[in-house]
Amino acid sequence: MISLAYSPCPNDTFLFYHLIRNASYPVKEELYDVENLNEFAFQGKFPVTKLSFAAYFQIIDKYILLETGSALGRGCGPLLIRKKNSKTDLTNYKKLYIPGMLTTANLLLSLYTNGKHNPSALRYDEIIPKVMSEEDSLGVIIHEERFTYKGRGMEKVVDLGEWWEESTGYPIPLGAIAIRRDIPKDEALKFQTNLRQSLSAAYAEPKEMMDYIRTNSQNKEDAVIKSHINLYVNEFTKNLGKEGHEAVEYLLKRAIEAGFIKKPTPLPLFLGES
């Protein structure tokens, strides 16, 4: 039985729902916030894990990316936000909150500001309340928060994903599913096949899993949950493909050039299909 870890966010619970109920392929799952997953990945704790691409780039020696399961796309990047009608921006803020130092959100912010930001890390769902409670604060939000921030008295300063897409032409790699390199390749490929089948089944029977998804989601509104899934689960989730590979490789290149990470040991990034 293989152990795996993923987040309680709707795109992950949508992806894994049928896999964890597959009697012919037993697995043991644990759910954690994305920054906890990143920290566990540094320890190599789980054979299979969800993690941020920014974290993955620092532990390439431990894990290899699956072709299936990534959150990578267009129009889905992190947002830098502030209180509505505020004049706070990156030149005059007092506090800047991010959803974790190891997140792709922090990497994108670092690239956008040329490393000249001074962030504080909070769990992603604590950022909006914190910004709301303070004066002259900014926050970088991810996940379902991008669907609710306007109704909670916030406004966008910059869409970091949009900036990335317009400046590079690539979709933005956010998070991935990776498997430890000590897992035999035939086992890794078998897991990847079962994960892809789980995703196909989710599209075929979305209603039966909504209770599970809703139970784990921070936001319980069906409209927000469905918007989240529709945005973060896409063709790249089914298969990264050539464009997905190029986007990941380019983000890695930029992270190295910016000094966000050290140049990793040259190893294959992607599991492949055979």
C-alpha positions as CSV (number, residue, x, y, z in Angstrom):
1,M,0.0,0.0,0.0
2,I,1.4,3.4,-1.0
3,S,1.1,6.4,1.2
4,L,0.2,9.8,-0.3
5,A,-0.5,13.3,0.8
6,Y,-2.5,16.1,-0.8
7,S,-4.3,19.3,0.2
8,P,-8.0,19.6,1.2
9,C,-8.6,22.0,-1.7
10,P,-11.3,21.0,-4.2
11,N,-9.0,20.5,-7.1
12,D,-7.0,17.9,-5.2
13,T,-10.0,16.1,-3.6
14,F,-11.6,16.0,-7.0
15,L,-8.5,14.4,-8.5
16,F,-7.9,11.8,-5.8
17,Y,-11.5,10.9,-4.8
18,H,-11.8,7.8,-6.9
19,L,-8.2,6.7,-6.4
20,I,-8.6,6.5,-2.6
21,R,-11.7,4.4,-3.1
22,N,-10.2,2.0,-5.6
23,A,-10.3,-1.4,-3.8
24,S,-8.0,-3.0,-6.4
25,Y,-5.3,-0.4,-5.8
26,P,-5.2,0.4,-2.0
27,V,-3.6,3.6,-0.9
28,K,-3.3,5.5,2.4
29,E,-4.0,9.2,2.2
30,E,-3.3,12.2,4.5
31,L,-4.5,15.8,3.9
32,Y,-2.5,18.9,4.8
33,D,-2.2,22.6,3.9
34,V,0.1,23.2,0.9
35,E,3.0,24.7,3.0
36,N,2.9,21.7,5.3
37,L,3.1,19.4,2.2
38,N,6.1,21.4,1.0
39,E,7.8,21.0,4.4
40,F,7.1,17.3,4.5
41,A,8.4,16.9,0.9
42,F,11.8,18.3,2.1
43,Q,11.8,15.4,4.6
44,G,10.8,12.9,1.9
45,K,8.0,11.9,4.3
46,F,5.4,10.6,1.7
47,P,6.2,8.4,-1.3
48,V,3.6,10.5,-3.3
49,T,2.8,14.1,-2.5
50,K,1.3,17.3,-3.7
51,L,3.7,20.2,-3.5
52,S,4.4,23.6,-4.9
53,F,6.6,23.8,-8.0
54,A,8.8,26.3,-6.1
55,A,9.4,23.7,-3.4
56,Y,9.9,20.9,-5.9
57,F,12.7,22.8,-7.5
58,Q,14.7,22.6,-4.3
59,I,14.3,18.8,-3.8
60,I,14.6,17.5,-7.4
61,D,17.0,14.9,-6.0
62,K,14.2,13.4,-3.9
63,Y,11.2,13.4,-6.2
64,I,10.2,13.2,-9.8
65,L,7.0,14.9,-11.3
66,L,4.1,12.9,-12.5
67,E,2.6,13.8,-15.8
68,T,-0.9,13.8,-14.3
69,G,-2.3,15.9,-11.4
70,S,-0.6,19.3,-11.8
71,A,-2.3,22.6,-11.1
72,L,-0.9,24.6,-14.1
73,G,-2.8,26.9,-16.4
74,R,-3.8,30.3,-17.4
75,G,-5.9,32.8,-15.5
76,C,-5.3,30.9,-12.2
77,G,-2.3,32.6,-10.7
78,P,-1.9,34.2,-7.2
79,L,-3.3,37.7,-6.6
80,L,-1.7,40.5,-4.6
81,I,-4.6,42.2,-2.8
82,R,-5.3,45.0,-0.3
83,K,-8.3,46.6,1.4
84,K,-10.8,48.1,-1.0
85,N,-10.1,51.8,-1.7
86,S,-6.7,51.6,0.0
87,K,-3.6,53.3,-1.4
88,T,-1.3,50.6,-0.1
89,D,1.1,49.1,-2.7
90,L,4.5,47.5,-2.9
91,T,6.2,50.9,-2.3
92,N,4.6,51.7,1.0
93,Y,3.2,48.6,2.7
94,K,3.9,47.8,6.4
95,K,3.2,44.0,6.2
96,L,3.0,41.7,3.2
97,Y,1.5,38.2,3.8
98,I,2.2,35.1,1.7
99,P,0.8,31.6,1.9
100,G,4.2,30.1,2.7
101,M,7.9,30.7,1.9
102,L,8.1,27.6,-0.2
103,T,5.0,28.3,-2.3
104,T,5.0,29.2,-6.0
105,A,3.1,32.3,-4.9
106,N,6.2,33.5,-3.1
107,L,8.5,32.6,-6.0
108,L,6.3,34.7,-8.4
109,L,6.2,37.6,-6.0
110,S,10.0,37.4,-5.8
111,L,10.3,37.4,-9.6
112,Y,7.9,40.3,-9.9
113,T,9.7,42.4,-7.3
114,N,13.2,41.3,-8.2
115,G,13.5,39.9,-4.7
116,K,12.8,43.2,-3.0
117,H,9.8,42.2,-0.9
118,N,9.8,41.3,2.8
119,P,7.0,38.8,3.3
120,S,5.5,37.1,6.4
121,A,4.0,33.6,6.0
122,L,0.5,32.7,7.0
123,R,-1.8,29.8,6.2
124,Y,-3.6,30.8,2.9
125,D,-7.1,31.2,4.5
126,E,-5.8,33.5,7.2
127,I,-4.4,36.1,4.8
128,I,-7.6,38.0,4.0
129,P,-8.7,38.4,7.6
130,K,-5.2,39.6,8.6
131,V,-5.1,42.2,5.8
132,M,-8.6,43.3,6.7
133,S,-7.6,43.8,10.4
134,E,-4.6,45.9,9.7
135,E,-3.7,49.2,8.0
136,D,-1.3,49.3,5.1
137,S,-1.0,45.6,4.6
138,L,-0.9,43.5,1.5
139,G,-1.6,39.8,0.9
140,V,-0.9,37.2,-1.8
141,I,-3.9,34.9,-2.1
142,I,-4.3,31.5,-3.7
143,H,-6.9,28.7,-4.0
144,E,-10.6,29.5,-3.5
145,E,-9.7,32.9,-2.0
146,R,-9.5,34.4,-5.5
147,F,-13.2,33.7,-5.9
148,T,-14.3,35.4,-2.7
149,Y,-11.9,38.3,-2.0
150,K,-14.0,41.0,-3.7
151,G,-17.0,40.2,-1.6
152,R,-14.9,40.4,1.5
153,G,-13.8,44.0,1.1
154,M,-10.6,43.4,-0.8
155,E,-9.3,44.6,-4.2
156,K,-6.6,43.4,-6.6
157,V,-3.2,45.2,-6.8
158,V,-1.7,42.8,-9.4
159,D,-2.5,39.4,-10.8
160,L,0.9,37.7,-10.6
161,G,-0.3,34.9,-12.9
162,E,-1.4,37.3,-15.5
163,W,1.9,39.2,-15.2
164,W,3.8,35.9,-15.7
165,E,1.7,34.9,-18.7
166,E,2.0,38.3,-20.4
167,S,5.8,38.5,-19.8
168,T,6.7,35.0,-20.7
169,G,3.9,33.6,-22.9
170,Y,3.8,30.5,-20.7
171,P,1.0,29.2,-18.5
172,I,1.8,29.4,-14.8
173,P,2.9,26.2,-12.9
174,L,1.5,26.3,-9.4
175,G,1.5,22.8,-7.9
176,A,2.3,19.3,-8.9
177,I,2.1,15.6,-7.8
178,A,5.5,14.1,-7.3
179,I,6.7,10.6,-6.5
180,R,9.9,9.7,-4.6
181,R,12.8,8.6,-6.8
182,D,13.3,5.5,-4.7
183,I,10.0,4.1,-5.9
184,P,10.6,1.6,-8.8
185,K,9.6,3.1,-12.1
186,D,7.1,0.4,-12.9
187,E,5.3,1.2,-9.6
188,A,5.5,4.9,-10.3
189,L,3.9,4.4,-13.7
190,K,1.2,2.2,-12.2
191,F,0.4,4.9,-9.7
192,Q,0.3,7.5,-12.5
193,T,-2.1,5.4,-14.6
194,N,-4.4,4.9,-11.6
195,L,-4.4,8.6,-10.9
196,R,-5.3,9.4,-14.4
197,Q,-8.2,6.9,-14.3
198,S,-9.3,8.6,-11.0
199,L,-9.4,11.9,-12.8
200,S,-11.4,10.5,-15.7
201,A,-13.9,9.0,-13.3
202,A,-14.3,12.3,-11.5
203,Y,-15.4,14.0,-14.8
204,A,-17.8,11.1,-15.5
205,E,-19.4,11.2,-12.0
206,P,-18.9,14.6,-10.4
207,K,-22.0,14.6,-8.2
208,E,-21.2,11.6,-6.0
209,M,-18.0,13.1,-4.7
210,M,-19.3,16.6,-3.7
211,D,-19.9,15.7,-0.1
212,Y,-16.3,14.6,0.3
213,I,-15.0,17.7,-1.5
214,R,-17.3,20.0,0.5
215,T,-16.3,18.4,3.8
216,N,-12.6,19.1,3.2
217,S,-12.9,22.5,1.5
218,Q,-12.4,25.7,3.5
219,N,-15.3,27.3,1.6
220,K,-18.5,25.2,1.6
221,E,-20.4,27.1,-1.1
222,D,-21.0,24.8,-4.1
223,A,-20.6,27.6,-6.6
224,V,-17.1,28.5,-5.2
225,I,-16.1,24.8,-5.1
226,K,-17.2,24.3,-8.7
227,S,-15.4,27.4,-9.9
228,H,-12.3,26.2,-8.1
229,I,-12.4,22.9,-9.8
230,N,-13.1,24.4,-13.2
231,L,-10.2,26.8,-13.0
232,Y,-7.5,24.5,-11.5
233,V,-8.3,21.2,-13.1
234,N,-7.7,21.4,-16.8
235,E,-6.0,19.7,-19.8
236,F,-2.6,20.2,-18.1
237,T,-3.9,18.2,-15.1
238,K,-4.7,15.3,-17.3
239,N,-1.3,15.4,-18.9
240,L,1.4,18.1,-18.7
241,G,2.4,17.6,-22.3
242,K,5.1,19.6,-24.2
243,E,3.8,23.0,-23.3
244,G,3.5,22.1,-19.6
245,H,7.0,20.7,-19.6
246,E,8.4,23.9,-21.2
247,A,6.5,26.1,-18.7
248,V,7.9,24.1,-15.7
249,E,11.5,24.2,-17.1
250,Y,11.3,27.9,-17.8
251,L,10.0,28.7,-14.3
252,L,12.9,26.6,-12.9
253,K,15.3,28.6,-15.1
254,R,14.0,31.9,-13.8
255,A,14.1,30.7,-10.2
256,I,17.8,29.8,-10.6
257,E,18.6,33.1,-12.4
258,A,16.9,35.1,-9.7
259,G,18.8,33.4,-6.9
260,F,15.6,32.1,-5.4
261,I,17.0,28.5,-5.4
262,K,20.5,27.0,-6.0
263,K,21.1,25.2,-9.3
264,P,19.9,21.7,-8.7
265,T,21.6,18.4,-9.6
266,P,20.8,17.7,-13.3
267,L,18.1,15.0,-13.2
268,P,15.0,14.3,-15.3
269,L,12.1,16.4,-14.0
270,F,9.3,14.3,-15.4
271,L,8.3,10.6,-15.0
272,G,7.2,10.2,-18.6
273,E,4.8,7.6,-19.9
274,S,7.0,4.5,-20.2
